[in-house]
Amino acid sequence: MKKILFSYLLALTSWVVQAHQLTISVSLDSSAKKTFSGRLYIFSVTDTTKGVQDPDPFNPTPTFYVDVNDWKAGETRQVDASAAGFPVGLDQLKTGFYKFAAVFDVDKTERNNTITAGNWYSRDVKVFVQPKFSTQVKLHLAKQFHVRPFRETPQIKGISIKSDVVSAFRKQDSYIKAAIILPKNYDPQAPKPYSVVFVIPGWGGTQFDIYNPNINKRYGFGMGKDKIFVYLNPESSNPFGLHAFIDSRVNGPWGKALVEELIPYLSKNYRISSIESSFFLVGQSSGGYASVWLQTHFPKVFSGCWAVSPDPLDFQDFISINLYKESNLYYDKKGQERPFFLMKGQYLSSIKKTVSFEYFLGNGGQMQSFEAVYGLPAPDGTPQMMFNRNTGEINRAVVNSWKMYDLSSFLENNRKQLMNDLKGKIHVFAGSDDNFFLNRSVEKFKERLTPLSLNATIEIIEKAGHWSIWTEGFTKQMHEMIDAQIQ
């Protein structure tokens, strides 16, 4: 679940023109040192009091793109009615004022993230669109996004280490990135080592989140006993969405990388405890699923996981759909579009509309992220599609290939081997009003785990949503549970 703002774009009211057969002329700055190939996006907003930003996936403003090869400095490319458009074409815009901005996405190593370092961007231009008039709008790709520096302090450190196991799998350099938050009284020479809490955020979360006081408050950095927090970037070096530190047949062995590469790195460079009750997992949304996956697949490494609003743990209820029995992701048995994204009692979109826009934008959307984590690669290396993007029809063979990632089934099938190592370690929480219906999968997970005698804590918190589940009391309770397990 995502919304990445164009915080870098500089708003500029340029001129007012009349247009219908609108053509957008985009030039590449003379400072470009080489030729570039990629996807040229034109983003817009209809509220011209605001700057152009990534469109809201649940209510997107008009967006357009053309694929460009071998673009050289000083050259101009045209975007016209032949460009791909969503939800309408360039020649179907309604009368009114718009602001347009261009982003040239040339990076292929990360998911479709317009502010990735190396991508080019323009300033905003204000335009009046009116039927029966034609004009050309000029945008200039003047600047590139740069690698964002990580600002360290005595208490906060940034790390970026090459993962040999993922790099070998992907045949390109891949990096584990994270922020480390040390206790205020951290002493590298102290005789008593520290326990570690690995935090896996949800969509859009990166190591830079730790500068946000709301994130600090949510996860309670510094709360309770002294602990080292490792705030992970779950999407680095991955073009198909969040890898979330899960071993994947498409993304690579990210869980193995965390356990066999990151933990030894931390042990070498920080005062990390080596006893069994020292490593804990906390995850939100996609990170919530990841925390349970890591706990169940490395049960002796981690002493407990706290999964909050997790992505579907049981595929019998996958954002309200039983993947094993139902045949269409977009439509119910009555032929009605399945609603999506509940906010204040109202559905703001449908699964079809949300997924269609993700697919339009290219690689790295939420649904493709699921397909990459759970599924198998297609011949071109992209993940096999679980459903037809046009019709919503579910591919039964692909669903069957996902079964090993259905955590209810995994625990049922491996109960005897895992029981002793998992007892009391699984903690899962969801709000009864989760915005993406994830509480339903948690309820199914609880139903199937209860007979397994794993002493799991699985709770539905009344009147809480996907994000509002985090309260000061909830965070405090979580830390009390973690601290009780620290020896």
Stockholm file with secondary structure:
# STOCKHOLM 1.0

chainA/1-487         MKKILFSYLLALTSWVVQAHQLTISVSLDSSAKKTFSGRLYIFSVTDTTKGVQDPDPFNPTPTFYVDVNDWKAGETRQVDASAAGFPVGLDQLKTGFYKFAAVFDVDKTERNNTITAGNWYSRDVKVFVQPKFSTQVKLHLAKQFHVRPFRETPQIKGISIKSDVVSAFRKQDSYIKAAIILPKNYDPQAPKPYSVVFVIPGWGGTQFDIYNPNINKRYGFGMGKDKIFVYLNPESSNPFGLHAFIDSRVNGPWGKALVEELIPYLSKNYRISSIESSFFLVGQSSGGYASVWLQTHFPKVFSGCWAVSPDPLDFQDFISINLYKESNLYYDKKGQERPFFLMKGQYLSSIKKTVSFEYFLGNGGQMQSFEAVYGLPAPDGTPQMMFNRNTGEINRAVVNSWKMYDLSSFLENNRKQLMNDLKGKIHVFAGSDDNFFLNRSVEKFKERLTPLSLNATIEIIEKAGHWSIWTEGFTKQMHEMIDAQIQ
#=GR chainA/1-487 SS CCCCCCTTCCCCCCCCCEEEEEEEEEEECTTCCSCEEEEEEEEEESCTTSCCCCCCTTSCCCEEEEEEEEECTTCEEEECTTSEEESSCGGGCCSEEEEEEEEEECCCSSSSCTTSTTCEECCCEEEEEEEEEEEEEEEEECEECCCCCCCCCSSEEEEEEECHHHHHHHTSCCEEEEEEECCTTCCTTCSSCBEEEEEECCTTCCGGGGGCHHHHHHHTTTCSSCEEEEEECTTTTCTTSCCTTCEETTTEEHHHHIIIIIHHHHHHHSCBCCSGGGEEEEEETHHHHHHHHHHHHSTTTCSCEEEESCSCSSTTSBTTBCTTTCCBSSBCTTSCBCEEEEETTEEEEEHHHHHHHHHHHCTTCHHHHHHHHHSCBCTTSSBCCSBCTTTCBBCHHHHHHTGGGCHHHHHHHTHHHHHHHHTTTEEEEEETTCTTSHHHHHHHHHHHHGGGTCCCEEEEETTCCTTTTCCHHHHHHHHHHHHHHCC
#=GC SS_cons         CCCCCCTTCCCCCCCCCEEEEEEEEEEECTTCCSCEEEEEEEEEESCTTSCCCCCCTTSCCCEEEEEEEEECTTCEEEECTTSEEESSCGGGCCSEEEEEEEEEECCCSSSSCTTSTTCEECCCEEEEEEEEEEEEEEEEECEECCCCCCCCCSSEEEEEEECHHHHHHHTSCCEEEEEEECCTTCCTTCSSCBEEEEEECCTTCCGGGGGCHHHHHHHTTTCSSCEEEEEECTTTTCTTSCCTTCEETTTEEHHHHIIIIIHHHHHHHSCBCCSGGGEEEEEETHHHHHHHHHHHHSTTTCSCEEEESCSCSSTTSBTTBCTTTCCBSSBCTTSCBCEEEEETTEEEEEHHHHHHHHHHHCTTCHHHHHHHHHSCBCTTSSBCCSBCTTTCBBCHHHHHHTGGGCHHHHHHHTHHHHHHHHTTTEEEEEETTCTTSHHHHHHHHHHHHGGGTCCCEEEEETTCCTTTTCCHHHHHHHHHHHHHHCC
//
